[in-house]
Amino acid sequence: MLNGKHILLGVTGSIAAYKAANIVRLLVTQGAEVKIVMTPLAKQFITPLTLATLAKNPIYVDFFNPENGEWNSHVSLGMWADAYLIAPATANTIGKMANGIADNLLLTSYLSAKCPVFVAPAMDLDMFAHPAVQKNIETLKSYGVHFIDAEDGELASGLVGKGRLAAPEKIVENLDVFFNGQMSLTGKKVMVTAGPTYEKIDAVRFIGNYSSGKMGYAIAEECASRGAEVVLVSGPTSLNVHNCNIKLVRVNSAREMYEACNSEFPQCNAAVLSAAVADFTPQNVSDTKIKRKDNNLEITLKPTDDIAATLGKQKGDRVLVGFALEKENELENAIGKLERKNFDFIVLNSMNDKGAGFNHDTNKITIINRSKEVKNFDLKPKVMVAKDIVDEIEKLLKPLL
């Protein structure tokens, strides 16, 4: 129940705005106090009178009342709210939120809000799938905004696909779960590794790879959004985390990641090894910069510590997930790694898939479990791929719940 909670509802100019009436009714039924801010265009789809009657509060649209000069303070609205729910949220509003544009009261309230923000998108399928919209959604997620995913179904255009506003019951359930802690991974601790490792050659040079860490960070955020306590062991990246349930442990080398994982894993229920850990490291490292010479420079490499194999030997009833990046004999190599490392399932990336793998915002994966069942997934944003992976983890953790 949401008894006593202050919910600020933002309604934008979408055909789905009529569903805001049902959202308000459900919130009030659960005991929440609701105030509503609408964009000017939203008034063309549902009247302020309808929403004001249901909410038992006046509706906010403009910055001030032109008849008496009374000011509607976006700062006060943000301070009053325990949560700011924007439903439906159009592509236009999502884009403006992601880029700090504040040309109406709804947007200025968002930029002033100190409370958790929830966004429920609604738009046509081509708009929802457009890379610009997906990038804006990913940007807002990186700021800590919670998204209530759009659903598949018949759209106002007559097309059928993803972009439909989530059902009002589901939207309100998300708020209920957030405030009451009934999330699917509550009470579980998950370790995630992400990014590359840098293996020092000398004081200024290293051996590394092109991993951006985006996949691992997305998995960590998804686990945290489901209530898990997350330890993210990250190699060098430009990324950061925005969920208070994530403990970020930064490392540089494969040895440092090995030590961090061995320290954290015994306290965890599951681990996802998505980092691109170097297989070899220089045997000798110079404390100074190696100067250029006319003859060749030879570097002797030695194997790094095998994190996956080590954790696989001590995993017990913990869930252990690995990754494989392959170019040839992909399934065979992935299955071999699954068995050698004692993974519960492995996520296969193909270097032959365009738009997948290192440094992309999208990924295309295949999941293979211990029974050698194969699930193929379409190319999609990494934040969506993370949901697919965590769904599989949940299935394995459920017997332990």
For each residue, the residues with C-beta under 8 A, 3 or more apart:
1: 30 31 176 180
2: 5 7 27 30 31 32 172 175 176 179
3: 30 31 32
4: 31 32 33
5: 2 31 32 33 82 83 175 179
6: 32 33 35 80 81 82 83
7: 2 27 32 33 34 35 81 82 83 84 85 175
8: 34 35 36 37 77 78 80 81 83 84 85 109 113 115
9: 20 23 24 27 34 35 36 37 55 85 86 87
10: 36 37 38 39 84 85 86 87 89 93 106 109 110
11: 17 20 36 37 38 39 42 46 51 86 87 88 106
12: 17 38 39 41 42 86 88 89 90 92 93 106
13: 17 39 40 41 42 44 45 90 92
14: 17 42 45 88 89 90 122 123 165
15: 18 45 122 156
16: 19 88 122 156 164 165
17: 11 12 13 14 20 42 45 46 88
18: 15 21 45 46
19: 16 22 23 87 88 165 168
20: 9 11 17 23 24 36 46 51 87 88
21: 18 24 25 46 50 51 54
22: 19 25 26 168
23: 9 19 20 26 27 85 87 168 171 172
24: 9 20 21 27 28 34 36 51 54 55
25: 21 22 28 29 54
26: 22 23 29 30 168 169 172
27: 2 7 9 23 24 30 32 34 172 175
28: 24 25 31 32 34 54 55 56
29: 25 26
30: 1 2 3 26 27 172 176
31: 1 2 3 4 5 28
32: 2 3 4 5 6 7 27 28
33: 4 5 6 7 57
34: 7 8 9 24 27 28 55 57
35: 6 7 8 9 55 57 60 77 80 81
36: 8 9 10 11 20 24 51 52 55 57 59 60
37: 8 9 10 11 59 60 61 77 105 106 109
38: 10 11 12 42 43 48 51 59 60 61 106
39: 10 11 12 13 42 61 93 104 106
40: 13 43 61 62 104
41: 12 13 44 45
42: 11 12 13 14 17 38 39 45 46
43: 38 40 46 47 48 61
44: 13 41
45: 13 14 15 17 18 41 42
46: 11 17 18 20 21 42 43 50 51
47: 43 50 51
48: 38 43 51 52 59 61
49: 52 53
50: 21 46 47 53 54
51: 11 20 21 24 36 38 46 47 48 54 55 59
52: 36 48 49 55 56 57 58 59
53: 49 50 56
54: 21 24 25 28 50 51
55: 9 24 28 34 35 36 51 52 59
56: 28 52 53
57: 33 34 35 36 52
58: 52
59: 36 37 38 48 51 52 55
60: 35 36 37 38 72 77 105
61: 37 38 39 40 43 48 105
62: 40 65 66 72 105
63: 71 72 74 105 108
64: 69 70 71 72
65: 62 68 69 70 72
66: 62 69
67:
68: 65
69: 64 65 66
70: 64 65
71: 63 64
72: 60 62 63 64 65 77 105
73: 76 77
74: 63 77 78 105 108 109 111 112
75: 78 79 112
76: 73 79 80
77: 8 35 37 60 72 73 74 80 81 109 112 113
78: 8 74 75 81 84 109 112 113 114 115
79: 75 76 114
80: 6 8 35 76 77
81: 6 7 8 35 77 78 84 113 115
82: 5 6 7 115 116 179
83: 5 6 7 8 115 116 117 118 175 178 179
84: 7 8 10 78 81 109 110 113 115 116 117 118
85: 7 8 9 10 23 117 118 119 120 171 175
86: 9 10 11 12 89 93 97 106 110 117 118 119 120
87: 9 10 11 19 20 23 118 119 120 122 148 165 166 171
88: 11 12 14 16 17 19 20 120 121 122 165
89: 10 12 14 86 93 94 119 120 121 122
90: 12 13 14 93 94 121 122 123
91: 94 95 121 123 127 128 130 133 136
92: 12 13 95 96
93: 10 12 39 86 89 90 96 97 106 107
94: 89 90 91 97 98 119 121 133 136 137 140
95: 91 92 98 99 101 132 133 136
96: 92 93 99 100 101 102 103 107
97: 86 93 94 101 107 110 119 136 140 145
98: 94 95 135 136 137 139 140
99: 95 96 136
100: 96 111
101: 95 96 97 107
102: 96 107 108 111
103: 96 107
104: 39 40 107 108
105: 37 60 61 62 63 72 74 108 109
106: 10 11 12 37 38 39 86 93 109 110
107: 93 96 97 101 102 103 104 110 111
108: 63 74 102 104 105 111 112
109: 8 10 37 74 77 78 84 105 106 112 113
110: 10 84 86 97 106 107 113 117
111: 74 100 102 107 108
112: 74 75 77 78 108 109
113: 8 77 78 81 84 109 110 117
114: 78 79
115: 8 78 81 82 83 84
116: 82 83 84 144 146 178
117: 83 84 85 86 110 113 144 145 146
118: 83 84 85 86 87 145 146 147 148 171 174 175 178
119: 85 86 87 89 94 97 140 145 146 147 148
120: 85 86 87 88 89 147 148 150 165 166 171
121: 88 89 90 91 94 128 137 147 149 150 163 165
122: 14 15 16 87 88 89 90 150 163 164 165
123: 14 90 91 127 128 133 150 163
124: 127 128 155 156 157 159 163
125: 128 129 155 159 160 161 162 163
126: 129 130
127: 91 123 124 130 133 163
128: 91 121 123 124 125 133 134 150 161 162 163
129: 125 126 133 134 162
130: 91 126 127 133 134
131: 134 135 361
132: 95 135 136
133: 91 94 95 123 127 128 129 130 136 137
134: 128 129 130 131 137 138 361 381
135: 98 131 132 138 139 361
136: 91 94 95 97 98 99 132 133 139 140
137: 94 98 121 133 134 140 141 147 381 383
138: 134 135 141 142 361 381 382 383
139: 98 135 136 142 143
140: 94 97 98 119 136 137 143 145 147
141: 137 138 144 145 147 221 383
142: 138 139 240 242
143: 139 140 242
144: 116 117 141 242 243
145: 97 117 118 119 140 141
146: 116 117 118 119 174 178 225
147: 118 119 120 121 137 140 141
148: 87 118 119 120 166 170 171 174
149: 121 166 387
150: 120 121 122 123 128 162 163 164 165 166
151: 162 164 165 166 167
152: 160 161 162 164
153: 160 164
154: 158 159 160 164
155: 124 125 158 159 160 161 163 164
156: 15 16 124
157: 124
158: 154 155
159: 124 125 154 155
160: 125 152 153 154 155
161: 125 128 152 155
162: 125 128 129 150 151 152
163: 121 122 123 124 125 127 128 150 155
164: 16 122 150 151 152 153 154 155
165: 14 16 19 87 88 120 121 122 150 151
166: 87 120 148 149 150 151 170 171
167: 151 170 171
168: 19 22 23 26 171 172
169: 26 172 173
170: 148 166 167 173 174
171: 23 85 87 118 120 148 166 167 168 174 175
172: 2 23 26 27 30 168 169 175 176
173: 169 170 176 177
174: 118 146 148 170 171 177 178
175: 2 5 7 27 83 85 118 171 172 178 179
176: 1 2 30 172 173 179 180 182
177: 173 174 180 181 182 183
178: 83 116 118 146 174 175 183
179: 2 5 82 83 175 176
180: 1 176 177
181: 177 186 227
182: 176 177 186
183: 177 178 186 225 226 227
184: 226 227 394
185: 188 190 223 226 227 228 390 394 397
186: 181 182 183 226 227 228
187: 227 401
188: 185 227 228 229 269 270 397
189: 228 229 230 231 267 268 269 270
190: 185 220 223 228 229 230 231 268 269 270 271 272 393
191: 230 231 232 233 261 264 265 268 270 271 272
192: 216 219 220 223 230 231 232 233 271 272 274
193: 216 232 233 234 235 257 261 271 272 273 274 275 277 307
194: 213 215 216 217 219 220 232 233 234 235 237 239 274 275
195: 211 212 213 216 234 235 236 237 239 275 276
196: 208 209 210 211 213 235 236 237 275 276 278
197: 208 235 236 251 252 253 254 256 257 275 276 277 278 304
198: 206 207 208 235 236 252 253
199: 206 207 208 253 254 278 280 281 282 304
200: 205 206 253 282 285
201: 205 206 207 282 285 286 290 299
202: 205 285 286 287 288 289 290
203: 286 287 288 289
204: 289
205: 200 201 202 289 290
206: 198 199 200 201
207: 198 199 201 278 280 281 282 301
208: 196 197 198 199 236 278
209: 196 276 278 358
210: 196 358 359
211: 195 196 235 237 275 276 358 359
212: 195 237 239 358 359
213: 194 195 196 216 217 234 235 237 239 275
214: 217 218 239 359 360 361 382
215: 194 218 219 274 363 382 385 386
216: 192 193 194 195 213 219 220 232 234 272 274 275
217: 194 213 214 220 221 232 234 237 239 241
218: 214 215 221 222 382 383 385 386
219: 192 194 215 216 222 223 272 274 386 389 390
220: 190 192 194 216 217 223 224 230 232 241 243 246
221: 141 217 218 224 225 241 242 243 246 383 386
222: 218 219 225 226 383 386 387 389 390
223: 185 190 192 219 220 226 228 230 272 390 393
224: 220 221 227 228 229 230 243 245 246
225: 146 183 221 222 243
226: 183 184 185 186 222 223 390 394
227: 181 183 184 185 186 187 188 224 245
228: 185 186 188 189 190 223 224 245
229: 188 189 190 224 245 247
230: 189 190 191 192 220 223 224 243 245 246 247
231: 189 190 191 192 246 247 249 264 268
232: 191 192 193 194 216 217 220 241 246 247 248 249
233: 191 192 193 194 249 251 257 260 261 264 275
234: 193 194 195 213 216 217 237 239 248 249 250 251 275
235: 193 194 195 196 197 198 211 213 251 252 257 275 276 277
236: 195 196 197 198 208 250 252
237: 194 195 196 211 212 213 217 234
238:
239: 194 195 212 213 214 217 234
240: 142 248
241: 217 220 221 232 246 248
242: 142 143 144 221
243: 144 220 221 224 225 230 246
244:
245: 224 227 228 229 230
246: 220 221 224 230 231 232 241 243
247: 229 230 231 232
248: 232 234 240 241
249: 231 232 233 234 260 264
250: 234 236
251: 197 233 234 235 256 257 260
252: 197 198 235 236 256
253: 197 198 199 200 256 257 278 281
254: 197 199 257 258 277 278 281 304 305 307
255: 258 259 281 304 305
256: 197 251 252 253 259 260
257: 193 197 233 235 251 253 254 260 261 275 277 307
258: 254 255 261 262 304 305 307 310
259: 255 256 262 263
260: 233 249 251 256 257 263 264
261: 191 193 233 257 258 264 265 271 307 310 311
262: 258 259 265 310 311
263: 259 260 266
264: 191 231 233 249 260 261 267 268
265: 191 261 262 268 271 311 314 318
266: 263 314
267: 189 264
268: 189 190 191 231 264 265 271 318
269: 188 189 190 318 319 397 400
270: 188 189 190 191 318 319 320 321 393 396 397
271: 190 191 192 193 261 265 268 311 315 318 319 320 321
272: 190 191 192 193 216 219 223 321 389 393
273: 193 307 308 311 320 321 322 323
274: 192 193 194 215 216 219 323 347
275: 193 194 195 196 197 211 213 216 233 234 235 257
276: 195 196 197 209 211 235 325 358
277: 193 197 235 254 257 304 307
278: 196 197 199 207 208 209 253 254 281 304
279: 303 304
280: 199 207 301 302 303 304
281: 199 207 253 254 255 278 301 302 303 304
282: 199 200 201 207 285 299 300 301 302
283: 300 301 302
284: 300
285: 200 201 202 282
286: 201 202 203 289 290
287: 202 203
288: 202 203
289: 202 203 204 205 286
290: 201 202 205 286 297
291:
292:
293: 297
294:
295:
296:
297: 290 293
298:
299: 201 282
300: 282 283 284
301: 207 280 281 282 283
302: 280 281 282 283
303: 279 280 281 306
304: 197 199 254 255 258 277 278 279 280 281
305: 254 255 258 310
306: 303 309 310
307: 193 254 257 258 261 273 277 310 311
308: 273 311 312 320 322 337 341 343
309: 306 312 313 340 341 342
310: 258 261 262 305 306 307 313 314
311: 261 262 265 271 273 307 308 314 315 320
312: 308 309 315 320 340 341 342 343
313: 309 310 342
314: 265 266 310 311
315: 271 311 312 318 320 342
316:
317: 400
318: 265 268 269 270 271 315
319: 269 270 271 344 393 396 397
320: 270 271 273 308 311 312 315 341 342 343 344
321: 270 271 272 273 343 344 345 346 347 389 392 393
322: 273 308 337 338 341 343 346 347
323: 273 274 346 347 348 349
324: 330 333 334 337 338 346 347 348 349
325: 276 349 351 357
326: 329 330 333 334 348 349 350 351
327: 330 350 351 352
328: 333
329: 326 332 333
330: 324 326 327 333 334 348 350 352 366
331: 334 335 348 366 368 374
332: 329 335 336
333: 324 326 328 329 330 336 337
334: 324 326 330 331 337 338 346 348 366 368
335: 331 332 338 339 346 368 372
336: 332 333 339 340
337: 308 322 324 333 334 340 341 343 346
338: 322 324 334 335 341 343 345 346 368 370
339: 335 336 342
340: 309 312 336 337
341: 308 309 312 320 322 337 338
342: 309 312 313 315 320 339
343: 308 312 320 321 322 337 338 346 370
344: 319 320 321 369 370 396
345: 321 338 367 368 369 370 392 396
346: 321 322 323 324 334 335 337 338 343 367 368
347: 274 321 322 323 324 365 366 367 389
348: 323 324 326 330 331 334 365 366 367 368
349: 323 324 325 326 353 356 357 363 364 365
350: 326 327 330 353 356 357 364 366
351: 325 326 327 357
352: 327 330
353: 349 350 356 357 364 379
354:
355: 360 362 364 379
356: 349 350 353 360 362 363 364 365 379
357: 325 349 350 351 353 360 363
358: 209 210 211 212 276
359: 210 211 212 214
360: 214 355 356 357 363 382
361: 131 134 135 138 214 381 382
362: 355 356 379 380 381 382 385
363: 215 349 356 357 360 379 380 381 382 385
364: 349 350 353 355 356 377 378 379 380
365: 347 348 349 356 377 385 388 389
366: 330 331 334 347 348 350 374 375 376 377
367: 345 346 347 348 374 375 377 388 389 392
368: 331 334 335 338 345 346 348 372 373 374 375
369: 344 345 372 373 392
370: 338 343 344 345
371:
372: 335 368 369
373: 368 369
374: 331 366 367 368
375: 366 367 368
376: 366
377: 364 365 366 367 380 385 388
378: 364
379: 353 355 356 362 363 364
380: 362 363 364 377 384 385
381: 134 137 138 361 362 363 384 385
382: 138 214 215 218 360 361 362 363 385 386
383: 137 138 141 218 221 222 386 387
384: 380 381 387 388
385: 215 218 362 363 365 377 380 381 382 388 389
386: 215 218 219 221 222 382 383 389 390
387: 149 222 383 384 390 391
388: 365 367 377 384 385 391 392
389: 219 222 272 321 347 365 367 385 386 392 393
390: 185 219 222 223 226 386 387 393 394
391: 387 388 394 395
392: 321 345 367 369 388 389 395 396
393: 190 223 270 272 319 321 389 390 396 397
394: 184 185 226 390 391 397 398
395: 391 392 398
396: 270 319 344 345 392 393 399
397: 185 188 269 270 319 393 394 400 401
398: 394 395 401
399: 396
400: 269 317 397
401: 187 397 398
